Amino acid sequence: MQIVRRGHCSRLSCAISANAMPHDIENCSAAGFFRYLTKSINVIEFMDTLNKALEFAERGMGKGSRAPR
């Protein structure tokens, strides 16, 4: 999370964790993760996240685009 927060990560990052407490989700969002998924993985939500990441990549990440939420 520190690498993403410092801006050293040039890719979309999705957090996957067993921790689903609101402060965990807020910390990841503040660090720059575009999605936060909790275990057990909901396949539909996971596939939706992958689709949004691919759409964002096709638009050209870093060229004024905002990460999907």
Short mmCIF file of the C-alpha atoms (twelve columns), coordinates in Angstrom:
data_MODEL
# 
_entry.id   MODEL 
# 
loop_
_atom_site.group_PDB 
_atom_site.id 
_atom_site.type_symbol 
_atom_site.label_atom_id 
_atom_site.label_alt_id 
_atom_site.label_comp_id 
_atom_site.label_asym_id 
_atom_site.label_seq_id 
_atom_site.Cartn_x 
_atom_site.Cartn_y 
_atom_site.Cartn_z 
_atom_site.pdbx_PDB_model_num 
ATOM 1  C CA . MET A 1  0.000   0.000   0.000   1 
ATOM 2  C CA . GLN A 2  2.914   2.361   0.691   1 
ATOM 3  C CA . ILE A 3  4.219   1.970   -2.860  1 
ATOM 4  C CA . VAL A 4  0.829   2.909   -4.314  1 
ATOM 5  C CA . ARG A 5  0.430   5.796   -1.855  1 
ATOM 6  C CA . ARG A 6  3.833   7.243   -2.772  1 
ATOM 7  C CA . GLY A 7  2.933   7.234   -6.444  1 
ATOM 8  C CA . HIS A 8  5.525   4.636   -7.420  1 
ATOM 9  C CA . CYS A 9  2.926   2.405   -9.038  1 
ATOM 10 C CA . SER A 10 1.875   3.303   -12.561 1 
ATOM 11 C CA . ARG A 11 -0.776  0.598   -12.853 1 
ATOM 12 C CA . LEU A 12 -4.288  0.270   -11.581 1 
ATOM 13 C CA . SER A 13 -4.265  -1.551  -8.274  1 
ATOM 14 C CA . CYS A 14 -7.063  -3.529  -6.728  1 
ATOM 15 C CA . ALA A 15 -6.879  -4.594  -3.090  1 
ATOM 16 C CA . ILE A 16 -8.108  -8.058  -2.165  1 
ATOM 17 C CA . SER A 17 -8.282  -8.755  1.543   1 
ATOM 18 C CA . ALA A 18 -10.111 -10.676 4.224   1 
ATOM 19 C CA . ASN A 19 -10.393 -7.411  6.172   1 
ATOM 20 C CA . ALA A 20 -13.670 -5.682  5.412   1 
ATOM 21 C CA . MET A 21 -13.627 -3.035  8.112   1 
ATOM 22 C CA . PRO A 22 -14.531 0.462   6.891   1 
ATOM 23 C CA . HIS A 23 -11.132 1.895   7.901   1 
ATOM 24 C CA . ASP A 24 -9.340  -0.792  5.837   1 
ATOM 25 C CA . ILE A 25 -11.373 0.148   2.776   1 
ATOM 26 C CA . GLU A 26 -10.821 3.882   3.396   1 
ATOM 27 C CA . ASN A 27 -7.057  3.375   3.815   1 
ATOM 28 C CA . CYS A 28 -6.813  1.515   0.524   1 
ATOM 29 C CA . SER A 29 -8.903  4.108   -1.277  1 
ATOM 30 C CA . ALA A 30 -6.768  6.917   0.168   1 
ATOM 31 C CA . ALA A 31 -3.633  5.063   -0.942  1 
ATOM 32 C CA . GLY A 32 -4.883  5.005   -4.533  1 
ATOM 33 C CA . PHE A 33 -6.373  1.556   -5.018  1 
ATOM 34 C CA . PHE A 34 -9.264  1.796   -7.461  1 
ATOM 35 C CA . ARG A 35 -11.200 -1.147  -5.998  1 
ATOM 36 C CA . TYR A 36 -11.293 -3.066  -2.729  1 
ATOM 37 C CA . LEU A 37 -12.566 -6.630  -2.855  1 
ATOM 38 C CA . THR A 38 -13.040 -8.866  0.153   1 
ATOM 39 C CA . LYS A 39 -12.686 -12.611 0.494   1 
ATOM 40 C CA . SER A 40 -14.529 -14.818 -0.342  1 
ATOM 41 C CA . ILE A 41 -14.309 -13.474 -3.822  1 
ATOM 42 C CA . ASN A 42 -17.599 -12.746 -5.525  1 
ATOM 43 C CA . VAL A 43 -16.866 -13.875 -9.084  1 
ATOM 44 C CA . ILE A 44 -19.252 -11.370 -10.682 1 
ATOM 45 C CA . GLU A 45 -17.743 -8.462  -8.729  1 
ATOM 46 C CA . PHE A 46 -14.226 -9.691  -9.550  1 
ATOM 47 C CA . MET A 47 -15.003 -9.939  -13.278 1 
ATOM 48 C CA . ASP A 48 -16.613 -6.484  -13.196 1 
ATOM 49 C CA . THR A 49 -13.430 -5.125  -11.609 1 
ATOM 50 C CA . LEU A 50 -11.277 -6.726  -14.306 1 
ATOM 51 C CA . ASN A 51 -13.534 -5.340  -17.041 1 
ATOM 52 C CA . LYS A 52 -13.334 -1.816  -15.605 1 
ATOM 53 C CA . ALA A 53 -9.546  -2.078  -15.354 1 
ATOM 54 C CA . LEU A 54 -9.299  -3.223  -18.976 1 
ATOM 55 C CA . GLU A 55 -11.609 -0.437  -20.158 1 
ATOM 56 C CA . PHE A 56 -9.510  2.091   -18.267 1 
ATOM 57 C CA . ALA A 57 -6.296  0.705   -19.791 1 
ATOM 58 C CA . GLU A 58 -7.764  0.923   -23.293 1 
ATOM 59 C CA . ARG A 59 -8.617  4.603   -22.741 1 
ATOM 60 C CA . GLY A 60 -5.007  5.297   -21.841 1 
ATOM 61 C CA . MET A 61 -4.226  5.382   -18.168 1 
ATOM 62 C CA . GLY A 62 -2.368  8.489   -17.100 1 
ATOM 63 C CA . LYS A 63 -3.656  10.713  -19.890 1 
ATOM 64 C CA . GLY A 64 -6.153  12.677  -17.851 1 
ATOM 65 C CA . SER A 65 -8.363  9.649   -17.285 1 
ATOM 66 C CA . ARG A 66 -9.838  8.959   -13.884 1 
ATOM 67 C CA . ALA A 67 -9.776  5.463   -12.491 1 
ATOM 68 C CA . PRO A 68 -13.158 3.731   -12.433 1 
ATOM 69 C CA . ARG A 69 -14.888 3.226   -9.094  1 
# 
